[in-house]
Structures are given as C-alpha cells and as structure tokens.
Amino acid sequence: MIFQIITLFPDFFKGFLENTIISRALSSNKVRINLIDCRNFTKDKYRSCDDYTYGGGAGMIIKPEPLALALDSIQAKGKKIVYPTPLGVVYNQKMAYEYAEIKEIVIICGRYEGIDQRIIDLYKPDEVSIGDYILSGSEPAASVIMDSVIRLLPGVIKGESLKEESFSNGLLEYPQYTRPEIFRGEKVPNVLLSGHHENIKKWRLKKSIEKTIMRRPDLIESIMADSNISSEIRKTIKKIMEEELTDGFN
Ligand code: SAM
C-alpha cells in the first residue's frame, strides 16, 4: 500500500516514521509513505503556499496552485484522496478497514484556516474529521489515519490482536491485567487466574458489554441493528441489560 502525503511540514512525520510498527511495515515493504513538500510546487522565491481569504477575516488559506500541482505530480485524480478537516465525517474503525483495502491513498494536509474550496470541488477528496476539536494542521490527523490503517495490513501485527480489540466486534475492550497478581492491594480477578478458557471468554464478553453500555450506548444501538454481529453477543447484551434494570451494575 502507498500513502502519498502532501504537506507543508514533511519533517512533522519524522517521529511517526520511526514508530516501531510503522518502521517495521516500511522496512518489510508492506507500506510506502511518500512525503510531498507542497512548497516544491510554488513559483515565488519565498515558496509561499498561503494567501489572504477573499471576503476578509482572520487567518490565511492554502493557495490552490501549489496544491493542485502537487496533486497532479502524482496523478491524484481518480485515486482515493483524503482531506482531514473538522468539517468531515468522523473517522472510525470501519473506515480504517475500508481504507486498508485500497492500494494508494493521497492525503492532503491543511494548515492555517484550511485549503481553497476549489481543490475540494475539483479533486473530490473524502473529507474526514478525527474528532470535534480543532488542530493547527492535518498532519496529526494524517498520522492517525495512517497508523490505524497500516496496523490492519496483513502481517503488520498479529491477526489475533486485531480480533480481540475495541470495535472489532462492535464493543469496547474488556479490562486487562498483567503481573503482579496483587498490586497495591488490588487483585487480578480470580477467573483470569483459573486457566478456564470458556469462563474467561464469557467474563471478557460480559465486561466488554458492561463497559460499552456505560460508556458508549450509541455502539450498543448499532450492534443491535447489525445482523453481522454474532447472535451470542446480541443475546448477552439483552441479558445484561435486563439484569441491569433489576440489579444495576456492580
Ligand atoms: N478554519 C477551520 C475550521 O474552522 O473548521 C479550521 C482550520 S485548522 C486551524 C487547520 C487545518 O487543520 C484544517 O484545515 C484541517 O486540515 C486540520 N484539522 C483541524 N482540525 C481537524 C480535525 N478535527 N480533524 C481533521 N483535521 C483537522
């Protein structure tokens, strides 16, 4: 898979590229990340990529010319293009799985007050937000998208780890423990020490469901409406919700 990142700040990604999982994926050629410096496509001696907003107002906008030339230099039209922006649909794990199926993704990094609207109209990127808050630029959002996609590529991390984590079955993950068995008086739940795999599985599912009901009731609604989610999970949710009505959570 290839990521083409158009940015004014290629150095931002230095640390990201050195991250263990990413650098392993890069050195085993599972992914290629091509950083394209938008300033290389400017025509003035100051290599300026921003300009004032028509109509007035605070802040600058990234100019269309260098962005369009950068996009054209990699024949971006017709490819999957993503523009991270707070105006976009909120990114989620389902989208990460969809992007992991695509061979080449171009990401346009915005800065200042954003990019000229005509780039969006002409190149039709997916507009994707990583949450309801404002970043100074898209580079952190591009890293979030790349990280979440790269770890899903076959062979990058163990398939087992992906099966068990939050959102893989629509739920949040169960609580996890490591050694020591007792830490500051807090003991690891007995069931996890029992070696009884079936009981451990049931306990984890119950805890996952309880946590999701308490923290993300919106996810429970989606699971109940989704026939792809196993009937075991849906039955257990119903049972736990009925118990909650009578006893409350402990
Ligand atoms: N003027 C914009 C607005 O009010 O929506 C905010 C611009 S922000 C300071 C600069 C750039 O950071 C944006 O163009 C966008 O590319 C990126 N950005 C900011 N917040 C983001 C978010 N939540 N998700 C994805 N990208 C974001």
Residues whose N, C-alpha, C, O or C-beta is under 5 A from the ligand:
A	BS01	SAM	P84 T85 P86 C109 G110 R111 Y112 E113 G114 I115 V128 S129 I130 G131 Y133 I134 L135 S136 G137 S138 A141
